[in-house]
């Protein structure tokens, strides 16, 4: 399912995007997805730091990161 998002941009900017073949919708989707991935990774890293400080050195951060990444790849 999709939803419509609109944004006002200067006409000059839209013309330049068209001139260079930039598909604004695609660019917005990709940029938004990347921003969300970055924020999720930051949140997970913070949570991991918090958990790590609670359990000490029993589990290495890199091991947990690898498990999370492999879990995401399975989806």
C-alpha positions in Angstrom: 0.0 0.0 0.0 1.2 3.5 -0.8 0.4 7.0 0.3 0.8 10.3 -1.4 3.2 12.8 0.0 3.6 16.3 -1.5 6.2 19.0 -1.1 6.5 22.4 -2.6 9.8 23.1 -4.3 10.9 26.1 -6.4 9.9 25.8 -10.0 13.6 26.4 -11.0 14.6 23.4 -9.0 12.0 21.2 -10.6 13.1 22.3 -14.1 16.8 21.6 -13.2 15.8 18.1 -12.0 13.9 17.5 -15.2 16.9 18.7 -17.2 19.2 16.2 -15.5 16.6 13.4 -15.7 16.2 13.3 -11.9 13.0 11.5 -10.9 11.9 13.4 -7.8 9.6 10.7 -6.5 12.2 8.1 -6.7 14.8 10.3 -5.1 12.5 11.2 -2.2 11.7 7.5 -1.6 15.4 6.5 -1.7 16.5 9.4 0.5 13.7 8.7 3.0 14.5 5.0 3.1 18.2 5.7 3.7 17.4 8.2 6.4 15.2 5.7 8.2 17.9 3.0 7.9 20.4 5.4 9.4 18.1 6.3 12.3 17.2 2.7 13.0 20.9 1.8 13.1 21.6 4.6 15.5 18.8 3.6 17.7 19.9 -0.1 17.7 23.4 1.0 18.4 22.3 3.0 21.4 20.1 0.1 22.7 23.0 -2.2 22.2 25.3 0.1 24.1 22.8 0.2 26.9 22.3 -3.6 27.0 26.1 -4.1 26.8 26.7 -1.9 29.8 24.2 -3.9 31.8 25.6 -7.4 30.9 29.2 -6.4 30.8 31.6 -8.1 28.5 29.8 -11.4 28.1 28.6 -10.6 24.5 30.6 -8.6 22.0 28.8 -5.7 20.2 30.0 -7.0 16.8 28.4 -10.4 17.4 25.0 -8.8 18.1 25.3 -6.5 15.1 26.0 -9.5 12.9 23.0 -11.3 14.3 20.7 -8.3 13.7 22.0 -7.9 10.1 21.6 -11.5 9.2 18.1 -11.4 10.7 17.2 -8.5 8.5 18.7 -10.2 5.4 16.5 -13.2 6.0 13.3 -11.0 5.6 
